[in-house]
Amino acid sequence: MSIPCPCKEQGRGARLLVRFARCGSGVAAVEFALVLPVLIALLLGSAELTRALTYDRKVTQVAFTVGDLVAQSDSVSASDMTDIFKASDTVMQPYEADGLGMIVSSVLFDEDSNATVAWSCSQGSTAWDKNAPPPIEIPASLKLANTSLIVSVSSFPYKPIFTAIIPNSIDMGETFYLRPRIVDTIADPGC
């Protein structure tokens, strides 16, 4: 029985290592394995970003549509407001409207351009207090003496699909300011 020479075994290992280093057949597979996690992250991130931007666009459309429907009217009732708020579900389609909040308010400006909430209706959110200043800052260019303004606010807690990437919901919302078109001031619908 012969005992293998350790020197020969080391030479054999070195030759295998050199041969492995010269072999290029697995380089593409190794490079792909290194790049694959980055590509998957980009794919998931772009899908999430696209979805979030679409939801944001829908939330913006809801705020404009609800405010515009009120501003186009000469008067609205509580049942009209209920129907207008129901229409927002249609605007949000094909996406779910769960958690969507809407506020429509009429803001009056006195002779000194001080703002006061005349009336406020809401769904999925809290209406503004009557006869109080609006809880948001209205741009100075819209504060015209002895006029009224319809303020429409929408809000939505966006829940990402990939919660491992973004674990918390993202608050989306939009505010629109519209002048009544037919009358100077829209009367309180009583909601």
HELIX and SHEET records of a PDB file:
HELIX    1   1 PRO A    6  ARG A   22  1                                  17    
HELIX    2   2 VAL A   27  ALA A   71  1                                  45    
HELIX    3   3 ALA A   78  MET A   92  1                                  15    
HELIX    4   4 ALA A  140  LEU A  142  5                                   3    
SHEET    1   A 4 ALA A 115  GLN A 123  0                                        
SHEET    2   A 4 GLY A 101  PHE A 109 -1                                        
SHEET    3   A 4 SER A 148  TYR A 158 -1                                        
SHEET    4   A 4 ILE A 170  LEU A 178 -1                                        
END                                                                             
